[in-house]
Structure formats: structure tokens, C-alpha cells
């Protein structure tokens, strides 16, 4: 089984990647007792994902994948975008960020609450570099709903009327932007 290291310390993200890339031995930085802090200073999701994958491959010499993903809200000109995890600072919780977004949109009508979740995944090994993208469209709710997932899952509603946090793990894994990107990556990896 091919080994791939994921450049993340986010346990929710790692669990989701392992569930989708189940035909690979997916290991984490923690599995190797590595602490790698990579500054995400790119201007796009793609730049940040590539930077992280390159750094982790350089350190470990194990094929590496890294993602950068975020919530892009139309009425806020794509905010928070590449700063989704950091726009309130490094010590803010998911709950803090979700409350901030709900407050920013409190006076917006339903038609003005459109948003998308973008996920770019980079893969780097000794010969190849690939970047794939997954996007799902939806809208921001008026209040948090659901207890599953992480990040902005409780405030991002799909076309079926459920938030990502109201889905079971297997349901979310079937519709997430990360799943879409990982499926694209799987196809590329099977052909190489």
C-alpha cells in the first residue's frame, strides 16, 4: 500500500482524508513526531497548498499532500477566503469565526447569502506536482445547525436544506469540496 503523508495537524481534516483515500496508507505529521509550522502566505488556495506539500515532502521524502480550503461568501466579496482559519487570529475558535460571519450577514436576505467552499489539494513527490480543486456551492444560514463536522460546517447549508454539520460523516464525505478534489487526485495518482 502506497504511503502518503498529509501536511496537517487538523484531526478532523485528517480523518476525512483517511476515509476518502482508504486505498493508501495515510499518515500524519504527528505519526512521525514531526512539528512543522508552515506560514501560509500565498495569495491563493493553490499557492498555500503547494507550499505546504513541498515543504513536507522536502523534510520527509514521503509523497505529501496538503490542502488549503476556505469559505468564500459572495456578498462579502469572497471573504474570508484564504484567511478562513485565521481571519480572527490564531486563538479564535470555530465558534468565534462562525458567530462573526453570522453577525456580518445578519441583515442580508436569503438571496444575498450565497457562498462556496473551495478546496485545493496539492500532491508532491520526487517527480510530480499536481494541484486539484473541489468546490461546493450553498449559502450561509441564519443560525448554527448540527453537531457534526468542524470549521464552518454548522453555518454552510447545501441545496438539500441541510448544513454540513447536519450530515453524517459518510454523507459529508460524499459531497465535500475535499472529497471532490481528492477524487480528482485519486484518478491522477492511479494513472501515474
Secondary structure as UniProt FT lines:
FT   STRAND          3..6
FT   HELIX           11..20
FT   TURN            22..23
FT   STRAND          25..28
FT   HELIX           30..32
FT   HELIX           45..60
FT   STRAND          64..73
FT   HELIX           74..76
FT   TURN            77..79
FT   HELIX           81..83
FT   TURN            84..88
FT   TURN            90..91
FT   HELIX           94..104
FT   TURN            105..107
FT   HELIX           110..112
FT   STRAND          114..124
FT   STRAND          129..140
FT   TURN            151..152
FT   HELIX           153..155
FT   STRAND          156..157
FT   TURN            159..160
FT   HELIX           164..166
FT   HELIX           169..175
FT   HELIX           177..190
//
